[in-house]
Amino acid sequence: MINTRRGTLDVATKKPVDMLTFENSWPYDKMMDDIYINECPFCGKSNVLTTFSEEKLNSAKEGIKQLLVMPCCHSKLTILNADDDYFWTEEKLR
């Protein structure tokens, strides 16, 4: 990436890169092979066990877009990226 006065550019494509902000993140916990969300960003239910698999999590960590349907309210969360603590989404959740 190259930083310019107008923003950040991808080195390979020379196109602008959208930066992910903390407002677009949501924390998750992994226990054994299960992935939990402490509180649903849509309905507020706590300790939600998701159907998100280890494979999908690894793909999200590689930057491959994933869809997570919340089992509590069936709302959809499009995950653009993930790290060890947060899902990074395309919409503001905070």
C-alpha positions as a Markdown table, in Angstrom:
| # | Residue | x | y | z |
|---|---|---|---|---|
| 1 | Met | 0.0 | 0.0 | 0.0 |
| 2 | Ile | 1.1 | 3.5 | -0.8 |
| 3 | Asn | -0.1 | 6.5 | 1.3 |
| 4 | Thr | -0.9 | 9.6 | -0.7 |
| 5 | Arg | -2.5 | 12.9 | 0.1 |
| 6 | Arg | -5.8 | 11.6 | -1.2 |
| 7 | Gly | -5.7 | 8.3 | 0.7 |
| 8 | Thr | -4.2 | 4.8 | 0.5 |
| 9 | Leu | -3.5 | 3.0 | -2.8 |
| 10 | Asp | -3.0 | -0.7 | -3.4 |
| 11 | Val | 0.6 | -1.2 | -4.8 |
| 12 | Ala | -0.5 | -3.7 | -7.4 |
| 13 | Thr | -3.6 | -2.1 | -8.8 |
| 14 | Lys | -3.0 | 1.6 | -7.9 |
| 15 | Lys | -6.6 | 1.8 | -6.8 |
| 16 | Pro | -7.9 | 3.3 | -3.6 |
| 17 | Val | -8.1 | 1.0 | -0.6 |
| 18 | Asp | -11.1 | 1.3 | 1.8 |
| 19 | Met | -9.8 | 1.4 | 5.3 |
| 20 | Leu | -11.8 | -0.6 | 7.9 |
| 21 | Thr | -12.8 | 1.4 | 10.9 |
| 22 | Phe | -13.5 | 0.3 | 14.5 |
| 23 | Glu | -17.2 | 1.3 | 14.0 |
| 24 | Asn | -17.4 | -1.6 | 11.5 |
| 25 | Ser | -16.0 | -4.2 | 13.8 |
| 26 | Trp | -17.8 | -6.7 | 16.2 |
| 27 | Pro | -16.0 | -8.9 | 18.8 |
| 28 | Tyr | -16.4 | -12.6 | 18.8 |
| 29 | Asp | -15.1 | -15.4 | 21.0 |
| 30 | Lys | -13.9 | -18.9 | 20.0 |
| 31 | Met | -14.2 | -21.7 | 22.4 |
| 32 | Met | -13.1 | -25.1 | 21.2 |
| 33 | Asp | -14.6 | -25.3 | 17.7 |
| 34 | Asp | -17.5 | -23.0 | 18.4 |
| 35 | Ile | -17.7 | -19.3 | 17.6 |
| 36 | Tyr | -19.8 | -17.1 | 19.9 |
| 37 | Ile | -20.9 | -13.4 | 19.7 |
| 38 | Asn | -21.2 | -11.8 | 23.1 |
| 39 | Glu | -24.2 | -9.7 | 22.0 |
| 40 | Cys | -26.0 | -9.7 | 18.7 |
| 41 | Pro | -25.6 | -6.2 | 17.1 |
| 42 | Phe | -29.1 | -6.4 | 15.7 |
| 43 | Cys | -31.4 | -7.8 | 18.4 |
| 44 | Gly | -29.2 | -7.5 | 21.5 |
| 45 | Lys | -29.4 | -11.2 | 22.5 |
| 46 | Ser | -26.4 | -12.2 | 24.6 |
| 47 | Asn | -24.1 | -15.3 | 24.2 |
| 48 | Val | -25.1 | -16.2 | 20.7 |
| 49 | Leu | -23.7 | -19.5 | 19.4 |
| 50 | Thr | -23.1 | -18.9 | 15.6 |
| 51 | Thr | -23.1 | -21.5 | 12.9 |
| 52 | Phe | -19.8 | -20.0 | 11.6 |
| 53 | Ser | -17.3 | -22.8 | 10.9 |
| 54 | Glu | -13.5 | -22.9 | 11.4 |
| 55 | Glu | -13.2 | -22.9 | 7.6 |
| 56 | Lys | -15.2 | -19.8 | 7.2 |
| 57 | Leu | -13.3 | -18.1 | 10.0 |
| 58 | Asn | -9.9 | -19.0 | 8.3 |
| 59 | Ser | -11.2 | -17.7 | 5.0 |
| 60 | Ala | -12.3 | -14.4 | 6.6 |
| 61 | Lys | -8.9 | -14.1 | 8.2 |
| 62 | Glu | -7.4 | -14.4 | 4.7 |
| 63 | Gly | -9.7 | -11.5 | 3.5 |
| 64 | Ile | -12.3 | -13.6 | 1.7 |
| 65 | Lys | -15.8 | -12.1 | 2.3 |
| 66 | Gln | -18.1 | -14.4 | 4.3 |
| 67 | Leu | -21.8 | -14.2 | 5.2 |
| 68 | Leu | -22.9 | -14.8 | 8.8 |
| 69 | Val | -26.6 | -15.2 | 9.4 |
| 70 | Met | -27.4 | -14.6 | 13.1 |
| 71 | Pro | -29.4 | -17.6 | 14.5 |
| 72 | Cys | -31.2 | -15.4 | 17.0 |
| 73 | Cys | -32.9 | -12.9 | 14.6 |
| 74 | His | -31.8 | -14.1 | 11.1 |
| 75 | Ser | -30.1 | -10.8 | 10.3 |
| 76 | Lys | -27.2 | -11.0 | 7.9 |
| 77 | Leu | -23.7 | -9.8 | 8.7 |
| 78 | Thr | -21.2 | -9.6 | 5.8 |
| 79 | Ile | -17.7 | -10.1 | 7.1 |
| 80 | Leu | -15.0 | -8.6 | 5.0 |
| 81 | Asn | -12.1 | -9.6 | 7.3 |
| 82 | Ala | -11.4 | -11.1 | 10.7 |
| 83 | Asp | -8.6 | -11.2 | 13.2 |
| 84 | Asp | -8.3 | -13.2 | 16.4 |
| 85 | Asp | -10.8 | -10.9 | 18.3 |
| 86 | Tyr | -13.0 | -9.1 | 15.8 |
| 87 | Phe | -15.1 | -9.5 | 12.7 |
| 88 | Trp | -14.6 | -6.5 | 10.3 |
| 89 | Thr | -17.8 | -5.8 | 8.4 |
| 90 | Glu | -19.1 | -3.5 | 5.6 |
| 91 | Glu | -21.6 | -1.8 | 7.8 |
| 92 | Lys | -21.4 | 0.3 | 11.0 |
| 93 | Leu | -22.3 | -1.7 | 14.0 |
| 94 | Arg | -21.4 | 0.7 | 16.8 |
